Amino acid sequence: MPRVDFDFLILGQGLAGSLLAWHLLLADKRVLVIDDGLRSSSTKVAAGLINPLAGMRFNCAPRTADWLASAHAFYDQLGEHFGHRYFHAIDMQRLLRSPEQKRFYQRQLERAQSRLYLGDALASGDFDQGVKAPHGGFSQKQTGYVNLPLVLADLREWLRQRNAYLEQAIEHTQIQVDGGIPRINGNEGTQLVFCEGYRLQQNPWFKALPLQPDKGEFLQLRSEKRLCEHIINGAHMLIPLAEGGYRLGATHEHKQIDDLPTEQARTQLLDGLQNLLADTDGIEVTAQQAGVRPATSDRHPFIGPHPEYPQLWVFNGFGARGALSIPWHAERFAAHLLNGTPIPAEADIRRYRELF
């Protein structure tokens, strides 16, 4: 069999594609990441939130402790390599949206795994000054955010220096798998991994997978006065940024799937800010951003080979928790590609074998 150009072609330089490429290149594999300059990536506008307890019920996924350990280790390793600080640890204050929601907090207190991340109950006057919390809430530990745009910019330059990055918009019609060799515009690889976010729903090989794209919009804010010391998480979320300013998010839209900011979302977010803070005078909106989260119907990612084309792989579907869970999954998927270690069962796309 003739030697191909690369061991792995990776389509998409979002967080999933970047971290997978990092592991494969460190294992001395020949890798080419092809991306459209992050124009279709949700990572470029993602909040990068690290939050072990998700949703209105504050649920803790079974692998949360493993995700956290892997995320901290990876972002620290990356930070040492590039000389940047990516992860910013900030405790969170969770607002209860109704008195009834308190039972979800109390239920999590009874679970040993969740108690690792729970702080004290908070009365309405215990929150950061100016935060409106009529139903009280609780503090939460081991939270923060990752500066994902900086992570991706540093990794993109690192890939370029290794001739492992090609900025090019690719249509699926430009991909061929004749003779078992994936080719993208003349670049051949032994394996091709799709890390293309919500564009997976148009992928001719993997579009049967139940992706549920979720458009989210965020506002960047600036204020002369200090708005909060903690991450404030209620119906909307306010994150104080280390570099200054604040991030307010996020909306959820499942019908209009694109990356275009809308006036409707801006109004919704500013109304949400009014519900979070007693005084919003002097707060300036400096930017509005939109992206599409590649969420899945069962809230587990898609990892594995196509059943008929084993040289084609998917590594996708991490939704809103990508900053937390992708480092762990990337490490395990790379180990599978390199050594054949098992793909985590809950992420393995063989759970959807009847769809192909």
C-alpha positions, 0 to 999 in steps of 0.5 A: 500500500502506498504511503499516504501524506498523513496518519490523521486528517482532522476536520475542525480546529475547535477544542475537540479537534485541537486537543486530539491533534495535540495528543496525536502529534506528541505521539509522533503521528503525522497530523493535518488539521483542516479548518475554516478559520473557526468561522463555524466553531462554537468554541470561539464564542463559548463561555469556557465554563467549568461547572461540575453541577449542571442544569436546574437540578444541579446534577453531577455526571458520573465522570465529573471528578475524572473530567475535572482532574483531566481538565486541570492537568491539561490546561496547566500543562498547556499553560506551562508550555505556552506561558499563558494562564488559561483556567481562572478559578472563581467560585460560583453563586447559584440563585434559586429560581423558585422556593421549590428548587431548594429541594434539588439543592438539598437532594444533591447534599445527600449525594457524596459525589455532589457534596464535593462541589457544594458550599453553604446555603445562601440567604438573599443578603449573602450574595455579592453586593447588588445581586438580586436573589429573592429565593436565596441559593448556595455557593459552589466550589471548583468552578471557573472558566477557561479562556478558550479563544486564547487556547485555540489561538495558541494551539493553531500557531503551534500546529502551523509551526509543525505544518499540521494546519491548513486554513480552508473551508471544506464542503463534504463533496470535496471529501473522497474515500475511494479505495479506503484512503480519505482525501481532502483536496489532495491531502491523503490520510490513513484516518479522517476524524470529523470534529466539525461541530454542528456541521455534523448534521450535514455530514453524509456519513454521520448525519444520522446521529441525533445531534441537537444543535443549540444556538447560544448568544453572549454579551461582553459587558464593561462597567466602571463599578464592580458588578460581582466577585463570583460567577453569578448563575441564575436564569442567566450567568454573569462571569467576571473576566480576569482581563477585565469586563464581564460575560453575560449569557446565554440564550438557547435557540433550537430553530434558527441555527446559525452564528448570527447575533440577533436583536431578540437575544440581546434584549433577552440577555439585557432583561436577564441582567436586570433580573440579576442586578439591582443596579444596571446603570452605566453598564455598556455592551461592548460585543455580542457573539453567537455560536452553535453548541453541538449538543446531543439527544442523550447528552453524551458525545459521539465518538467512534468509527463509521460502521461501513467506513472504518477509516472515518471517525467522529469526535463531536457532540460535547455541547455546553460542557466542552471545556470541562469534558473534552480534555478527558475524552480527547486523551481517551480517544487518542489512546484508542486510536494509538493503542486500541484502548476502549472508547468510553461506553456512554460516548461510543456511537455503537449505541446508535448502530441501528441508525446507520 
